[in-house]
Amino acid sequence: MEVFNDIRLDKNSTKHLYLQLFDEIKKLIELYNIKPHTKLPTIRYLADKLNVNNSTIVNAYNKLEAEGFIYKKIGSGTFVQDIRNKGVKKQILDEETSMSMDNFNIDVNASYSEKIINFASTAPMPDLFPIDDFKLVLNEVLDRDKGRAFTYLESQGYLDLRKAICNYLLDFNIKTCEDNVHIISGAQQGIDILSKALIEYGNVVFTENPTYTGAIAVFKSRSARIVEIPINKDGIDLIDLEYKLRSFKPKFIYTMPNFQNPTGYCYTTTKMKKLIELAEKYNFYIIEDDYLSDLHSIDKPRNTLKSLDTADKVIYIKSFSKVFMPGLRLAFMIIPKTIYNEVISAKHISDISTSSLIQRAFHLYLEKKIWQKHIEQVNIAYSERYKTIIKSIKKHMPKQIKYILPEGGLNFWFSLPSGYSANELYKLCYKNKIAIAPGSLFDVWQRDTRHFRLSIASIHNDEIDSGISKLGKIITYFLKNNGKDSISVNLYNNLF
Ligand SMILES: Cc1ncc(COP(=O)(O)O)c(C=O)c1O
């Protein structure tokens, strides 16, 4: 098998040879350089080829089997597992609202005398919801439209709302017309619809690494091959992207150019433009998941890919969940005309149309300019929390923890020193009543990493400093104990 010619094992490394081999083969399987159900070389053949003992191959194969990357058939040999659905069942679909703890064997229902400090969730808190104003527009719609407010609407969405959205987008330098706007029941549905419209079994899609959990779940459910491109503090790694574009032909790349989830990083305008150039050159679509650009960054308004898209390569998804009310299930997309039919059909199959009542009410909310008032209040609340957490991080985070502070938004991304497990840190924190989001949630294969995310969406301003101070103490303890045996330790009485 040719792909095995490129495997290099370093006999001088402190890392066991079988672990090096495990990593190499795993990478080949994840990148689909070895296709599902391909027979792997025999132990003796590979041992000779790599000039190692048979036991190195046996141990690597055993670990690959234990982790679900290969399977053995008695009498026939060892084969590559079809990993495209690996982990879908365990996928945490709603890490943003309620942090499922399935992967960590923690009893989420355990009753704690004090409440958990929640740095994990990115769901906004109900005290920011504009209930009274929304009640007014709902009543107005009911008085005005009566029973029509509850009829089916066309799948593309309520025309007046689509027109109002075109006006709203002018503030973001996006010029489009109502024919290109599609109303959807949340950005999550948008990702799902686009995947149904564009992906067939085994097609390649590119994602940033790390990326949004809900998107990973969708792409896996469509049996797509997911290829990850690293994200840096100024946006996606374009060199790696172009390198992979020479080997793969992705249907699209899924991106979050503003306040990326989970890292909080923003693309520079130069990177945005270069990404669009690459989309033209290699002929793929870019999905821009713009879930936060209504929030100001510290010094300047943010650009979007869509506002720079002269090639009609950007599929723009805009959610109102993080800055308005997630339970409304309201978002929209701007799509190129070339995929109109496929998208309309996928939306119709999914839920026929988004709620007529909610679309009509939101249309009035925009028309009456109540939106502007609301978004100003949201910006004030989040920028207060942003400033508080920045100060607290600088004051309380142990110096071994590395981070790049984002320009705004809700998410903050941290790295433990190498060799430490963020899953283990998560367990220790949870035991001590602090919720953080470990990097494995944002990894395509849910691999444990040394990274974790904190969010300020679900925490009050006055809880932030004491929360980060406690977290700093937990991390100091964790590092001092080499990140071991943490699950059983309740530090509450000793440290806080
Ligand atoms: C990046 C990103 N995209 C999409 C969504 C889903 O948004 P919606 O509530 O509009 O479906 C989320 C929710 O957390 C998210 O973080």
The ligand as a MOL file (V3000), in Angstrom:
LIG
                    3D

  0  0  0     0  0            999 V3000
M  V30 BEGIN CTAB
M  V30 COUNTS 16 16 0 0 0
M  V30 BEGIN ATOM
M  V30 1 C -21.5760 29.1270 15.3980 0
M  V30 2 C -22.9990 28.7510 15.5910 0
M  V30 3 N -23.7820 28.5960 14.5180 0
M  V30 4 C -25.0690 28.2580 14.6380 0
M  V30 5 C -25.6280 28.0430 15.8690 0
M  V30 6 C -27.0770 27.6400 15.9540 0
M  V30 7 O -27.8290 28.8080 15.9680 0
M  V30 8 P -29.4160 28.8130 15.9050 0
M  V30 9 O -29.9110 28.9260 17.3180 0
M  V30 10 O -29.7550 30.0260 15.0800 0
M  V30 11 O -29.8650 27.5410 15.2520 0
M  V30 12 C -24.8650 28.1910 17.0160 0
M  V30 13 C -25.4430 27.9460 18.3420 0
M  V30 14 O -24.7840 27.8830 19.3150 0
M  V30 15 C -23.5110 28.5650 16.8790 0
M  V30 16 O -22.7110 28.7290 17.9300 0
M  V30 END ATOM
M  V30 BEGIN BOND
M  V30 1 1 1 2
M  V30 2 1 2 3
M  V30 3 2 2 15
M  V30 4 2 3 4
M  V30 5 1 4 5
M  V30 6 1 5 6
M  V30 7 2 5 12
M  V30 8 1 6 7
M  V30 9 1 7 8
M  V30 10 2 8 9
M  V30 11 1 8 10
M  V30 12 1 8 11
M  V30 13 1 12 13
M  V30 14 1 12 15
M  V30 15 2 13 14
M  V30 16 1 15 16
M  V30 END BOND
M  V30 END CTAB
M  END
